[in-house]
Amino acid sequence: MKWFHFFWVIVICFLCACTRETASWSAGDPMRVEIDESALIIQSTPSQIRKINDSIVAMVINRSQLALYDLYTGENVRSYSAEIINFDSLLNVTYNHQYKGRRQYVYDSSSAGGLTDGKYQMFTYYFTGAQFYIYVNAQVEVKYIDDTIAFKKRFSGAQMKAISEKYKNANFHFMEWVEFIFIVDRDLKLQKILPQYERSSFAGQYSPAFQSGFAIDKTDLYAAIAPVGLTLGKIDANKDTPGLFYSIAKLNIQDEKALKLLFSNEELDFSPFSYLDRYFSERFFKNSEEGLLFSNGKEIWSVEKNTPLMKGEKLRDNEWINSFYVDKEQLLLTTYTLDKKAYQPGMAEGKVPDTISSYNVIRIDRKMDTMALKKLNLMDFSRFDVDRNNVIYVERDKEHYYLTHIPLNEK
Amino acid sequence: MLNEIKNTTILHISHSMKNSILIFLVLLFFSCQHEPMGKALSYLHRVADTLQIDRSGNILIYTINPNDCITCLNAFKSFDNKLNGNSGSKIYVVAVDRMIERQAIEKQTTYSDLQPQKNKAVLWGRDLFDSINYFGGVNLAMTMVMVYNYQKDSVLYSKPVREITDMHEIGIELEKKIE
């Protein structure tokens, strides 16, 4: 009888264990629609894919247009192009007015657009829910009329010194990027253009790298930054020096003097970053239930609270984040892994970009601290977005581009 | 008698066979391409073989990625403009696969030099672009300038446009006479 009772105790315990409910997560099969190219022909992989509502995805196409597509039909709903802007006039009322008497900016369509004589480049945008803030730049010639400091700076690099020594009577033409943030509403109608002049508050140490990523929060403008006075070689050599360099700047769209540097190498761990990783890793901002978040490709931090949500140890050495989603329960990441190129003929050693070997979706349960991973069957380079319900990316074959989404389900 | 006829016939057939075999070997020899002993011809040589261009001098080759940086594409346009006086042959290779994209570029570009002309070939294709770049020593999608000698099947000069600081070096290689 004792054995009989013992047997039933075991069975009851087993049943109790089995009836405990556990949440599980799964990623479905890719669902693919051909992207409508009747109005806008895609000439390279679209950049900065972002889902802006349940069915609409925004992307930058051909470095020249912000386009909205239906995720489930691939239809091009609408697009914004700055082609109608007269950049000559724009320069006159902005840069030439700002630097009057010191510099003259001259716009030439043959140098502004590469092969197609386009007028500008469009790289990144930030959607606030009501408006799109779009980063646009154009290459123009600058003549230094009475700006000795800026003129001398042009000749401060080793390469320019060597050229000016070799060609003593040369006539130099200086090209520069003029930068703007275009504000368009949800219907992609232009509202305003904000020129982004040099900010003296950087004191020559950094410049904003809007093309890497930026965000808007009322009048605050957060931007990834690139070191100017501090070379990447010096950063690499001294990466353990606390506070040596910063990753982003908090600016203000109304006050050009406002500046706060954020996320130094004391806070973010840059030890896994090679020289090239600093150029090629994805740096971007995303909004969430927990406010504005920033990723440098390895970690995710809260901008407002200055605290980490995820540190780099969660990823493999050669694994990098290209999109994420955060809520109270989970962190969803899309990542890529790199194969290191040891040597490439014709290129300096250590200066060759690595190749992407795989893409993954990772779910981190924030309460249980568990991870689940799905490897994506994708051969070509792509950009990603992820939210609670979907992973979204673009694929291509010989003839077409496709908008693909993978449903994410919590069972 | 019969044996004599037989022997004569066999001798005659034997001579005929030998002559036939000899003729066959001569034809076989002349049907083969003249290749340098011990060296297979390169992919670039085979591509150049198919083109209606003069292959006697050094050939200027541009491999163009339309999605390359604006500065790189401007540099390519500038080099092409300056080297236009050179009367040698040119090959342009554009890294575009789809006809729809090619038509869009041809429609939008104000850069007139993407049209074939006498002694100038314009080729389209991403695989072709990658293969020729690789032959030029670079395994990346960069816009490149190369100087190629068909007779020797060798690349005399090859650089991404973004790295060229002195255009005269290209001109010098174009003028080089290879013995």
Chai-1 contact restraints between the chains, C-beta under 6 A:
chainA,res_idxA,chainB,res_idxB,connection_type,confidence,min_distance_angstrom,max_distance_angstrom,comment,restraint_id
A,I41,B,I100,contact,1.0,0.0,6.0,A-B,restraint_1
A,I41,B,A104,contact,1.0,0.0,6.0,A-B,restraint_2
A,Q43,B,E101,contact,1.0,0.0,6.0,A-B,restraint_3
A,S44,B,N67,contact,1.0,0.0,6.0,A-B,restraint_4
A,S111,B,N74,contact,1.0,0.0,6.0,A-B,restraint_5
A,G114,B,I70,contact,1.0,0.0,6.0,A-B,restraint_6
A,G114,B,L73,contact,1.0,0.0,6.0,A-B,restraint_7
A,L115,B,P66,contact,1.0,0.0,6.0,A-B,restraint_8
A,L115,B,L73,contact,1.0,0.0,6.0,A-B,restraint_9
A,L115,B,T109,contact,1.0,0.0,6.0,A-B,restraint_10
A,L115,B,Y111,contact,1.0,0.0,6.0,A-B,restraint_11
A,T116,B,Q108,contact,1.0,0.0,6.0,A-B,restraint_12
A,T116,B,T109,contact,1.0,0.0,6.0,A-B,restraint_13
A,D117,B,T110,contact,1.0,0.0,6.0,A-B,restraint_14
A,Q139,B,I70,contact,1.0,0.0,6.0,A-B,restraint_15
A,Q344,B,N139,contact,1.0,0.0,6.0,A-B,restraint_16
A,P345,B,G137,contact,1.0,0.0,6.0,A-B,restraint_17
A,G346,B,G137,contact,1.0,0.0,6.0,A-B,restraint_18
A,G346,B,V138,contact,1.0,0.0,6.0,A-B,restraint_19
